C-alpha cells in the first residue's frame, strides 16, 4: 500500500437550492446511497476517465465508515460539521484531470467564492507542470488525501486517485475508510485558527514547529484497519497481517526491520515530520495506537475526540490516557523491543 498523500488544511457551504451545471462529467447531485447516518451523502467530482464502478466502490466504503463514525452523539454531528463532502476522483488521463480542475474551480467560484481566494484556483504555481496542480499530482503519484478545512472552507475535500492503490485493489477500500476517519477527526472542533486547530489535532506535538503525522495518521490507520476487518468476507487474520506489514515482520528469521530502522533513526515518534521518514508516523503510529487501545479501549479514544475543542492536545491526552504522550512514547519504545510474537498479542 502507499503512504497516503498528507492532509493539508487551508478556504462556505453551497446554496442547496441551486443546481451546479458546470459540466456533465461532474456528479453534482448527492449520490443516492443507503445510509443510516444523518448527514448528506458526498458529492462526487470524477474525471471523465473514471469508471462508474470505481465511483460506486468509493461511495460504498465511504458509507460503511461514515455510518460507523458520523454518529449523532458526536460534536461533528451536533455542529453539522460532517458535510458537505466533495469526493474528487482522478484517473490516469492527465488532460481529463486538468479539465476536472477547471470544473471543480467553477463549482467553488459559484458556491464557495470566499474559499477560492487562497486556493490554487486563484493563482498559478510557477513550478506546476500540469494544470494548476490542484489534482494533477494525483495522476502522477496516486494516493489519497483530505485537502480542506471544513471550518474555514465550508466543505471537506477528499481526493482519491486511480493508483497507489487502484480501486480494484482491496487496500483501496480501507484507504477510503482512512480518509473518512480524517473527516471524523477534523469535524470534532469549530476552531478556525489554523495553528490552534493543528495543535489540538496532535499535528504540532513535536519539539519543533513543524507538523507531524504520528497521531492523526496513526489513529486513522488503526481505526480503518479495525473497522475494515469487521466487514463480511474479510480475512480473519486481516488485522495481524496489516500490523505485521507495518513492522516488516513475517517470520521468526525476518525480524522487524521497520522497528530496527526507527531506532537507528534516533528520532522520537512525535518528532518525525512529513518528510522522507513520514512512513514511521503511519506504521509505528498505528502500532502506538494499538498499544494505547490495548490499555484503554476505543471508548477512551472517541471520548478524547469529543474533548479536543476544550483542551490542548497534551492536556486532553493526559485527561483521557492518564500520562503525557511523551512518557507513553518512551514506554511504547520499550514495548517494541520485545520478541515480535509478543507484540502481536496486543492486537484486537
C-alpha positions as CSV (number, residue, x, y, z in Angstrom):
1,X,0.0,0.0,0.0
2,X,1.0,3.6,-0.4
3,X,1.5,6.0,2.4
4,X,-1.3,8.4,1.5
5,X,-0.9,11.9,0.5
6,X,-0.8,14.0,3.6
7,X,-3.6,16.2,4.9
8,X,-3.3,19.9,4.2
9,X,-5.7,22.5,5.7
10,X,-6.4,25.8,4.2
11,X,-10.6,28.1,2.2
12,X,-18.8,28.2,2.9
13,X,-21.5,25.8,2.3
14,X,-23.2,25.8,-1.1
15,X,-26.6,27.1,-1.6
16,X,-28.5,23.8,-1.7
17,X,-31.4,25.4,-3.7
18,X,-29.2,26.0,-6.8
19,X,-28.0,23.2,-9.1
20,X,-24.4,23.3,-10.3
21,X,-24.4,22.5,-14.0
22,X,-20.8,23.3,-14.8
23,X,-20.1,20.0,-16.7
24,X,-21.8,16.7,-17.3
25,X,-18.7,14.8,-16.1
26,X,-19.3,16.1,-12.6
27,X,-21.7,14.3,-10.3
28,X,-23.4,17.3,-8.9
29,X,-26.4,15.7,-7.2
30,X,-25.9,13.9,-3.9
31,X,-25.4,10.3,-4.7
32,X,-28.4,8.1,-3.7
33,X,-26.8,5.6,-1.4
34,X,-28.4,3.7,1.5
35,X,-27.1,5.3,4.7
36,X,-28.0,5.3,8.4
37,X,-26.0,8.4,9.3
38,X,-27.8,11.7,9.4
39,X,-25.6,13.8,7.1
40,X,-25.7,14.5,3.4
41,X,-24.0,11.8,1.2
42,X,-20.9,13.1,-0.5
43,X,-21.0,14.9,-3.9
44,X,-18.7,13.3,-6.4
45,X,-16.5,15.2,-8.9
46,X,-14.9,12.5,-11.2
47,X,-12.6,12.9,-14.1
48,X,-14.1,11.7,-17.4
49,X,-11.9,8.6,-17.5
50,X,-13.0,7.3,-14.0
51,X,-15.2,4.2,-14.3
52,X,-18.6,4.2,-12.6
53,X,-17.7,1.0,-10.8
54,X,-14.8,3.0,-9.1
55,X,-17.2,5.7,-8.1
56,X,-19.7,3.1,-6.7
57,X,-16.9,1.3,-4.8
58,X,-15.7,4.6,-3.2
59,X,-19.2,5.6,-2.1
60,X,-19.9,2.1,-0.7
61,X,-16.9,2.2,1.6
62,X,-17.4,5.9,2.4
63,X,-20.9,4.9,3.6
64,X,-19.6,2.0,5.7
65,X,-17.2,4.3,7.5
66,X,-19.5,7.2,7.9
67,X,-22.2,5.0,9.3
68,X,-19.8,3.8,12.0
69,X,-18.3,7.1,12.9
70,X,-20.5,10.0,12.0
71,X,-22.9,9.3,14.8
72,X,-25.5,11.7,16.3
73,X,-23.8,11.7,19.7
74,X,-20.6,13.4,18.4
75,X,-19.6,17.0,18.3
76,X,-19.3,16.8,14.5
77,X,-23.0,15.8,14.2
78,X,-24.2,18.3,16.8
79,X,-22.4,21.1,14.9
80,X,-23.3,19.9,11.4
81,X,-19.6,19.6,10.5
82,X,-19.6,16.3,8.7
83,X,-20.9,17.7,5.4
84,X,-20.7,18.8,2.7
85,X,-18.1,16.4,1.5
86,X,-16.7,16.7,-2.1
87,X,-15.1,13.5,-3.3
88,X,-12.8,14.2,-6.2
89,X,-11.7,11.1,-8.2
90,X,-8.8,11.3,-10.7
91,X,-8.0,8.7,-13.3
92,X,-4.9,8.0,-15.4
93,X,-5.6,10.6,-18.1
94,X,-3.8,13.9,-17.3
95,X,-6.0,16.1,-19.6
96,X,-9.2,14.6,-18.1
97,X,-7.9,15.7,-14.6
98,X,-6.8,19.1,-15.9
99,X,-10.4,19.5,-17.2
100,X,-11.7,18.3,-13.8
101,X,-9.7,21.0,-12.0
102,X,-11.4,23.7,-14.1
103,X,-14.8,22.2,-13.5
104,X,-14.2,22.0,-9.7
105,X,-12.9,25.6,-9.6
106,X,-16.1,26.7,-11.4
107,X,-18.1,25.0,-8.7
108,X,-16.1,26.7,-5.9
109,X,-16.4,30.1,-7.6
110,X,-20.2,29.6,-7.7
111,X,-20.8,28.1,-4.2
112,X,-17.7,28.8,-2.1
113,X,-16.3,32.1,-3.5
114,X,-14.7,33.1,-0.3
115,X,-12.6,29.9,-0.2
116,X,-11.2,30.4,-3.7
117,X,-9.1,33.4,-2.8
118,X,-6.4,31.3,-1.1
119,X,-6.7,28.2,-3.3
120,X,-4.9,27.1,-6.4
121,X,-8.0,28.1,-8.4
122,X,-6.9,31.7,-7.8
123,X,-3.1,31.6,-8.5
124,X,-0.6,29.8,-10.7
125,X,2.2,27.9,-9.1
126,X,5.2,28.5,-11.3
127,X,6.6,25.1,-10.5
128,X,3.4,23.3,-11.6
129,X,3.9,21.1,-14.7
130,X,0.3,20.1,-15.4
131,X,-2.9,22.1,-15.0
132,X,-2.9,24.1,-11.7
133,X,-1.7,21.2,-9.5
134,X,-4.9,21.0,-7.6
135,X,-5.5,17.4,-8.5
136,X,-3.0,16.6,-11.3
137,X,-0.3,15.5,-9.0
138,X,-2.6,12.6,-8.0
139,X,-2.5,11.4,-11.6
140,X,1.3,11.2,-11.4
141,X,1.7,10.0,-7.8
142,X,-1.6,8.3,-6.9
143,X,-2.7,8.2,-3.2
144,X,-5.5,9.9,-1.4
145,X,-5.9,12.8,1.0
146,X,-8.1,15.4,2.6
147,X,-7.3,18.9,1.3
148,X,-9.6,21.4,3.1
149,X,-10.7,22.9,6.3
150,X,-14.5,22.5,6.9
151,X,-14.4,25.2,9.5
152,X,-12.8,27.8,7.1
153,X,-13.7,26.5,3.6
154,X,-17.2,25.3,4.4
155,X,-16.6,21.8,3.0
156,X,-14.4,18.7,3.2
157,X,-12.4,17.9,0.1
158,X,-11.5,14.2,-0.2
159,X,-9.3,13.2,-3.1
160,X,-9.0,9.6,-4.4
161,X,-6.5,8.6,-7.1
162,X,-6.6,5.7,-9.5
163,X,-3.4,4.2,-8.2
164,X,-1.4,3.5,-5.1
165,X,-3.7,1.7,-4.6
166,X,-6.1,1.3,-7.5
167,X,-9.9,1.0,-7.0
168,X,-9.6,-2.7,-7.9
169,X,-7.2,-3.5,-5.0
170,X,-8.5,-4.5,-1.6
171,X,-6.4,-1.8,0.1
172,X,-8.4,0.9,-1.8
173,X,-11.5,0.1,0.4
174,X,-9.6,0.6,3.6
175,X,-7.9,3.8,2.3
176,X,-11.4,5.3,1.7
177,X,-12.2,4.5,5.3
178,X,-8.9,6.0,6.4
179,X,-9.8,9.3,4.7
180,X,-13.3,9.2,6.2
181,X,-11.8,8.9,9.6
182,X,-9.8,12.0,8.9
183,X,-13.1,13.8,8.2
184,X,-14.3,12.5,11.6
185,X,-11.2,13.8,13.3
186,X,-11.4,17.2,11.6
187,X,-15.0,17.6,12.5
188,X,-14.7,17.4,16.3
189,X,-13.9,21.1,16.7
190,X,-15.1,24.5,15.4
191,X,-11.7,26.2,15.5
192,X,-10.9,28.5,12.6
193,X,-7.4,29.4,13.6
194,X,-5.1,27.1,11.6
195,X,-2.3,26.9,14.2
196,X,-4.7,26.1,17.1
197,X,-6.5,23.5,15.0
198,X,-3.3,21.8,14.2
199,X,-2.2,21.8,17.8
200,X,-5.4,20.3,19.2
201,X,-5.4,17.6,16.5
202,X,-2.0,16.5,17.5
203,X,-0.1,17.7,14.5
204,X,2.1,20.1,16.5
205,X,3.3,17.7,19.2
206,X,7.0,17.7,18.2
207,X,9.8,19.5,19.9
208,X,9.7,21.9,16.9
209,X,7.2,23.9,14.9
210,X,6.6,21.5,12.0
211,X,3.6,19.3,11.5
212,X,4.0,15.6,12.5
213,X,1.9,12.5,11.3
214,X,2.2,10.1,14.2
215,X,-1.1,10.8,16.0
216,X,-3.6,11.7,13.3
217,X,-2.3,9.3,10.7
218,X,-1.6,6.5,13.3
219,X,-5.2,6.8,14.6
220,X,-6.7,6.8,11.1
221,X,-4.6,3.8,10.1
222,X,-5.6,1.8,13.2
223,X,-9.3,2.7,13.1
224,X,-9.7,2.0,9.4
225,X,-7.9,-1.4,9.7
226,X,-10.1,-2.5,12.7
227,X,-13.3,-1.4,11.1
228,X,-12.5,-3.0,7.7
229,X,-11.6,-6.2,9.5
230,X,-15.1,-6.3,10.9
231,X,-16.7,-6.4,7.4
232,X,-18.2,-9.6,5.8
233,X,-15.8,-11.6,3.8
234,X,-12.6,-10.0,5.1
235,X,-9.8,-12.5,6.0
236,X,-10.0,-13.4,9.7
237,X,-6.2,-12.6,10.0
238,X,-6.5,-9.2,8.4
239,X,-5.5,-7.1,11.4
240,X,-2.5,-9.3,12.2
241,X,-1.4,-9.2,8.5
242,X,-1.7,-5.5,8.3
243,X,0.3,-4.9,11.5
244,X,2.9,-7.4,10.5
245,X,3.4,-5.4,7.3
246,X,3.8,-2.3,9.3
247,X,6.9,-3.6,11.1
248,X,8.1,-5.9,8.3
249,X,7.7,-9.0,10.4
250,X,6.7,-12.1,8.5
251,X,8.5,-15.0,10.2
252,X,10.9,-15.5,13.1
253,X,14.0,-15.3,10.9
254,X,13.0,-11.9,9.4
255,X,13.0,-9.8,12.5
256,X,11.3,-6.4,12.5
257,X,13.2,-4.2,10.0
258,X,10.9,-1.2,10.3
259,X,11.3,-1.2,14.1
260,X,15.1,-1.5,13.7
261,X,15.1,1.4,11.2
262,X,13.1,3.5,13.6
263,X,15.6,3.0,16.4
264,X,18.5,3.6,14.0
265,X,16.8,6.9,13.1
266,X,17.1,8.0,16.7
267,X,14.1,10.4,16.4
268,X,11.2,10.3,18.7
269,X,7.9,9.2,17.0
270,X,6.3,12.6,17.9
271,X,9.2,14.4,16.3
272,X,9.1,12.7,12.9
273,X,7.9,15.1,10.3
274,X,6.1,14.9,6.9
275,X,9.4,14.2,5.2
276,X,11.3,11.1,4.0
277,X,10.7,9.5,7.4
278,X,7.0,10.1,7.4
279,X,6.2,6.4,6.9
280,X,7.1,5.8,10.5
281,X,4.2,8.1,11.5
282,X,1.8,5.8,9.7
283,X,3.4,2.4,10.6
284,X,4.6,2.8,14.1
285,X,1.9,5.5,14.7
286,X,-0.7,2.8,14.1
287,X,1.2,0.4,16.4
288,X,1.3,3.1,19.1
289,X,-2.5,3.5,18.9
290,X,-2.9,-0.3,19.1
291,X,-0.7,-0.3,22.2
292,X,-2.8,2.6,23.7
293,X,-6.1,0.9,22.8
294,X,-5.0,-2.4,24.3
295,X,-4.7,-0.5,27.6
296,X,-7.7,1.9,27.4
297,X,-10.1,0.7,24.7
298,X,-11.7,2.6,21.8
299,X,-14.3,4.4,24.0
300,X,-11.5,6.4,25.5
301,X,-10.3,7.4,22.1
302,X,-13.7,8.6,21.0
303,X,-14.0,10.4,24.3
304,X,-10.7,12.1,23.6
305,X,-12.0,13.3,20.3
306,X,-15.1,14.8,21.9
307,X,-12.9,16.9,24.0
308,X,-10.4,18.2,21.5
309,X,-12.3,21.5,21.3
310,X,-12.0,22.0,25.0
311,X,-8.3,21.4,25.8
312,X,-4.8,21.5,24.4
313,X,-3.6,18.2,22.9
314,X,-1.3,17.5,25.8
315,X,-3.9,18.1,28.5
316,X,-6.5,16.2,26.6
317,X,-4.2,13.2,26.2
318,X,-3.4,13.2,29.9
319,X,-7.1,13.6,30.8
320,X,-8.1,10.5,28.8
321,X,-5.0,8.3,28.8
322,X,-3.5,9.2,32.2
323,X,0.1,10.2,31.3
324,X,1.8,12.7,29.0
325,X,2.2,11.4,25.4
326,X,6.0,11.7,25.6
327,X,6.1,9.3,28.6
328,X,3.7,7.0,26.7
329,X,6.0,7.0,23.7
330,X,9.0,6.1,25.9
331,X,7.0,3.2,27.3
332,X,6.0,2.2,23.8
333,X,9.6,2.1,22.6
334,X,10.4,-0.3,25.4
335,X,7.4,-2.4,24.3
336,X,8.7,-2.5,20.7
337,X,12.0,-4.2,21.9
338,X,10.2,-7.4,22.9
339,X,10.0,-10.6,20.9
340,X,7.8,-9.8,17.8
341,X,5.4,-12.6,18.7
342,X,4.7,-10.8,22.0
343,X,4.0,-7.6,20.1
344,X,1.2,-9.3,18.2
345,X,-0.6,-10.3,21.4
346,X,-1.9,-6.8,21.9
347,X,-3.8,-6.7,18.6
348,X,-7.6,-6.9,18.7
